[in-house]
Amino acid sequence: MTTKKLFLLLTLLALSFTASANDGVYYVNGSHLVPLQENDIAVAREVLTISLDDDGYASVDVLYELDNRGREKTIDMGFEASLPYNSGDEFSPQGIHPRIKDFTVSVNGQALSHRNGVVRGSVDGEPSDFRQLNLKQWHFLGKEAFEDGIYQVTNGRDTISSVAYAYYFKATFKPGKNIVHHTYRYQMSNGVGRAFEVPYWLTPITRWANHQVDDFTLRICANNTAKHFYVLDDALQRAAFKVTSGKGKVRTGVVYDTRHYTEVSLRNATVECHISNFKPEEEISINSADQLYLAKEDPNADIACFYDRAYVTMFFFDERVSYRKFYGREANGLAEQEELEKRIYRNLPYANRGYVFKDARLQRYFSSKWWYMPDEQWQLSDADFQQVDRMYIDEFGK
């Protein structure tokens, strides 16, 4: 089987898992906790940690320091989760999102229980009012409409064009400093040209009394794995990212002529940015770097051989690895050229882990790729290889 035919086969196989009638699957967004009543509680500090895992989920850990400037009070709080699109999930009348797991909240060390419901969703920047819909009165305009991402509901007279799932709980705040700890896991979206996409809503945080976060930190982690991604960072006031642990690198650029981005390559590492007096005006999304390749008009965009341990979705690679640069002569026919490319592809799992190749030509090739981070300490091993790693080695090793 030729390299091109193999890539076509893998691409079609991947698309059968990750997309149906459209070019991708949207599962759900991450979001902030919000108060459901007017209050005088301000967000003094927030540390938002998003971990990109190899099981297709993002793990979220949010630590809030809230300042209650008044007397002790108990208020209702909520979390809005948009409905899946193109995923084949059934609608949940109970408001339990099928793509969110392990939802927990604690206030000042006390774990809180929550309930679920179906609400009017946020539209065009207007936030949900979290008023629960009575589904004995409201119903969807057909199962097909729901599966196509058209979430209109009607009571026979009026129509609501956006609905969402909501998580509710009551929280008691003492005067002064209060610590809220919120965790959950949600499935990454994906599709043609993007191995993963992790949308996160920042703007709901402005619903607290000070309409901002006085001290905001965003951390993105790749624990026991490697991830290559980018963030359109105008929403983050183009704050500088820095690697705080592990092996990683960061660079910035401009795409679509005006949109600034930060590109990150991590291996068992954490990158973070810090913003004071943060008042977000738009949302963010952590996107796999293959999408950045598509967004750049430069045909030589340095994302070549995009690789992710978790997925067989779409991967982008050099149109042709230069045989002359590699071997010092032209390929003697297509078979030699394809054999070189197969050699590159089956070594991607090792390069992804920082293996320093004994073959000087392989080492020179991978060293030319920005995402590659050599690790002299890593010994040749497949102990932590994923299914995707083994597929590359097995298929391209033949």
Secondary structure by P-SEA (a helix, b strand, c coil): ccaaaaaaaaaaaaaaaccccccccccbbbbbbbbcccccccccbbbbbbbbccccbbbbbbbbbcccccccbbbbbbbbbbbbcccccccccccccccccbbbbbcccbbbbbbbbbccccccccccccccccccccccccaaaaaacccccccccccccbbbbbbbbbbbbcccbbbbbbbbbbbbbccccccbbbbbbcccccccccccccbbbbbbbbcccccccccccccccccbbbbccccbbbbbbcccccbbbbbbbbccccccccccccccccccccccaaaaaaaccccccccccccccccccccccccccccccccccccccaaaaaaaaaaaaaaaaaaaaccccccaaaaaaaaacccbbbbcccccccccccaaaaaaaaaaac
